[in-house]
Amino acid sequence: MIQDIITTILDVIVPLSLPVIAGILLRKYRQIEIGSLLTLVLYYLTPVLIFDTLMKAKITYENVYLSLAYSLLNLALLWGVAVGVGRLFNMPSRDVAGLTLVSSFTNNVNYGIPLVLLAFGQFGLDQASVYIILQIIIMNTFGIYFAARSHFNFKNAVKSVFSLPAIYATILAVLFRGLHIPLPGGLDTGISMIADAYSPIVLAILGMQMVRVGMRRNGEKTEAAFWTGMAIRMFAAPLLSLFSLVILGIDGVLFSALFVLSCMPVAVNAGILAEKFNASPKLVTKCILWTTVLSFIYLPLIIVFVT
C-alpha cells in the first residue's frame, strides 16, 4: 500500500507539480499577467485538445449515457447538500451561492485532464472526455444559475455556452466521426502537437492562479462558510460520487476516472463566477487555494484506492 502511494506520487504528482511550481515562481517573481494566457488556453489549446481527444477516443453510446446520467445525478446531490447545509446554518444567500459553487464544480480541465492522462493513460482520458466536456457546459449554464439566481437569464446562459470554442470543437469532432471523415496526416500531426502542449501550460497557469488567490485577504465572516465548504468538498463530495457511481452501475476505468475527477479541488472558474455575481468570492477563492494545496496529498491516496 505504502509502496503504491509512493509510486503514484513519483509517477503522477511529481510530474504535475513541476509546471505548477514553475507557474508559482513566474507569477511571484516576474509578475506575469494571467489574462492573456487564459485566453490562449480557452480559445486555442482547449478546443484543439477536445477535438483531438474526441477524434481519437474510443467512445460508446453507453459511455455517453452513463457520463450524462452521472453528471446530472451528482450535480443534483451536491446542490441539495450545499443548499440544505446553508439553510440549516442560516447562511446569507450570497454565502449559500458560494457554497454551491465550491461543492458542485471541480478543476476538471486545467488540473483534471493531465492528472487523468498520467494516472490512467490515453484510454482513461478517452473514457473521461465526455464527462469533461459536459462539465464545461454545466459550468456555463448551471454554474451561472447557482452564482446569480436573481440575475439568471436562461437565454444568456445558452449564449455563454455557444460563445465557447470548445463547444464548436465538440460539434465538429462529432460531425467528422459521424460522417467517417479522416484528417489528412499532416493536419492530424499538427493538431496532436498543439494538444500535447496543453498540460504543461495549463498547470503553470494553475500555479499562477494559486499565487493570485493566496494574495487575497479574507474576512473573519467567511470562516464558518469556508470550513463548511471544505467539509463538503473534501468529505461529502467523494461519498456522494461513490453513491452515484454505484447506483448507475458504472465500473472499470470509467469509474476510476469519474471518481478521481469528482474529487478534484474547487474549479478556478467557480471563483470567476463568484466575483462576477458577488457570490461570496472570498469564500470561494479561499476554498480554491486550500483544496488545490491539499490535493497534492490526498489525490495519490484516491488514485491508489481506485486502481
N, C-alpha and C positions, 0 to 999 in steps of 0.2 A: 504493500500500500504506500509506504513512505517513498520507496523507490519509484513508483508510478508517478507520485506527486512531483518528485524532483525532476523526473524525465519530462513531465508536462511543462514544468517551469522553464527548463532549459530549451525545450523544443518549440514551445508556443509563446510563453510570456516574455522570455528574454528577447527573441526577435521582434516582438511587438513593442517592447519598451524602448528599444534603441531609437527609432524615429520620434517617439513621444518625448524622450529626453532631449533629443536634438531640437524639437519644437519649443520645449520649455526654455532652453538656453538661448535660442534665437529670439524669442519673444522678450526675455528678460534683459538681454544684453545688447540686442540690435534693434529692439522696438519695431519689429516687422509688423505691418498692418495686415490684419487677417481678412478684411473685407474682400480684397482682390483675389486672394487665394480661395475663399469660399465661392466666389463667382466662377473661378476656374473649375472647381470641383463640381458645382451644381450644373453648370451649363456645358461642360466638356467631358470631364472624366466619368461622372456618374452615368449619364446616358450611354456613353460608349461601353462602360463596363456592363450595364444591364443588357444592352443589345448583344454584346459578345457572349455573355453568360446564357441568355435565353436561346441564342442561335445554336449553342453547343450543348446545352443542358439536356439531359435525358429526363424529360418531364412527362408524366402520365396524367390523364384526366383525374385519377384518384388523388394524385399529389395536389392538383389544383383545388379539388373539392375539400380535401382534408385541411389544407392550408387556410382556405377561406373560412371554413367552419371553426377551426381553432382560433383564428384571428378575432372573429366576431364574439365567440363564446368567452374567450379570455378577456377581451376588452370589456364586455358587459359585467363580468365578475369583478374586475379591478375597479371599474367605475362605481359599481354598487358598494364595494368596501370603502372606497375613498369618501363617497357622499355620506354613507352611513356613519363612519367614524367622525366626519366633520360635524354632522348634526348631533351626534352623541356628546361631543365635547363643546357644542355650541360655538363653533368657529365662525368668524365672519365669512361672508360669501366669497370674498377675494382669496382668503386662505383655503377655502374648500376647492375653489377653482385651481389654485396652485397645487394643492394636494392631489387632485385628479390628474394633473399633468405629470407629476412626479410618479404616481402609481402606474399610469397607463402606458407611458412611452419610454422605450429604451433606445440606447445608441446602437441600433441595428446596422446602420450603414457605415459611418466613419470607423467604428471600432469592431462591429459585429462581422462584417464581410471578411476582413483579413484574419480575424480570430477563427472563424469557421473554416476558412481556407487552410490555415495552418493546422488546426485541430483535426479536421475530418477530410481534408483533401478536396480536390475539384468535385468529386462526386457529392460530398457533403454540401458544398456551395450550390451545386445544381439542385439538390433537394430543397435547399432553403431559399432559392431565388424567388419563387412565387410569394412566399411569406414576406420577404424583404420588400418586394415591390408593393404588396398590399399594405405594409406598414407606412410606406411613403404616402400612399393615397389616404390612409386613415388619419395620418398626422395632419394632413392638409384639409381634412373635412371635419371629422370628429374632434380633432385637436383644436381647431378654431372654435368649434361649438363649446367645448369644455372651457376654453380660456375666456370666452366672452359670450355667455348665453344672451345677455341683454342686447349685445350688438350683433348677434348672429343673423346672417342672411344666407340662406341656402344657395342662392344664385351666385353670390360672391365666393362661397366655398368651392362650388363647382368650377368657377373661373380660375381660382387659385390652383386647383388640381391640373387644369389644362394649360396653365402657364409654365408648368414644369417640363423641361425637355425629356426627363425620364419617362414620362407617360407616352410621348411620341416614339421614343426608342422602343418601348414595350410593344406598342401597336405595330411598328414597323417590323420588329422581330417576329411577332405573331403572324403577320401577313407573309413574310418571307418563308417561314416554316410551313404555314398552311398551304402555300402555293408551290412548295418544294423548289424554291429559287436559291441556288447556291451562290455564295460570294466568290468572285474571282480570287485566285490565290494571293496576288499582291495586296488586294484590299483587305482580305481576311487577315493577312500577316500584320498589316498596319493597324487594324482595329485591335488585334490581340496585343500589340506592342503598347498602345495607348492604355488599354485595360490593365496591363501589368504595372503601369505607373501609378495606379490608383492608391494602393495600400500604403506605400511609404509617405506619399504626400498627405493623405487624409490623417494618418497617425501623427505626423508632425503638426498639422493644424490642431488636432486634439490636444497636444501638449501646449500649444499657444493659447488655446481656449481655457485650459486649466489655470494657466497663469492669470489670465484676464478675470476669470471668475474668482480666483483666490484674492485678488486685489480689492474686491468689492467689500464694503463694510455691511454687516448685518445687525439689525437692531435686536434687542432682547425679546421683543414681542414675537419674533419668528421662531424662538427656541422650541416652544411646545409643538407647533406645527412641523418644525424641522424633524424632531425626534419621531413624531408620528409618521411623517413621510418616509423616513429612513426605515422604520419598522415595517411598514407596508412593502416597500421596495425590496428590502433585504430578506424578509421572512415570509410575509403573506403572499407576495407575488410568486415565488417558487412553488409554494404549496398549491396555489390556485392553478398554476401552469401544469403541475403534475396531475391535478384533478381533471383538467380539461383534456389533457393528452390521453389519460386512461379512459375517460368517458367516451371519447371519439375513437378509441381503439387504435391510436397511432403508435407505431413501433419502428424499430430499425434505426437507420441513420437519420430519417426524418424526425423521429422522436428526439434523438440526441441533439440535432441542430436546433430544433424549435425550442427545446428546453433551455439550452445554453443562451440562445438569443433572448429568451424571455427573462433571463437572469442578468442581463447586461446592465450597466449603470444607466442613470437617467439620461434621456436624449438631450443633446445640446440644443436642438431645435425647440424643445419644451421651454427653455429659458428665453428664446427669442419670442415665442408666443406670449409668455408671461409678461415680458417687458412691453410688448405691443398693446396688450389688453389689460395691463395693470392687474394681473392675476398673481399677486404676491411674488414678484420677481426675486426678492431677497431669499425667500424660502426655496424657490426652485433652483436658483443658481448655487446656493449652498449645498443642496442635495446633489446637484450635478458634480460638484467638486469632490465631495466625500465618497459618493458611490463609485466614482471613477478611480480614486486613490485605492479604496478598499478592494476594487475588482481585481487588482493585481495579486491579491492574496486569496480571495475566495473562488475566483474563476478556475484556477488549476484544480481545486477540490471538486468542483462541479463537473469539470471535463473528465476527471478520473472516475467520478461516480457514474456518469452516463456511458462511459466506454468500458 
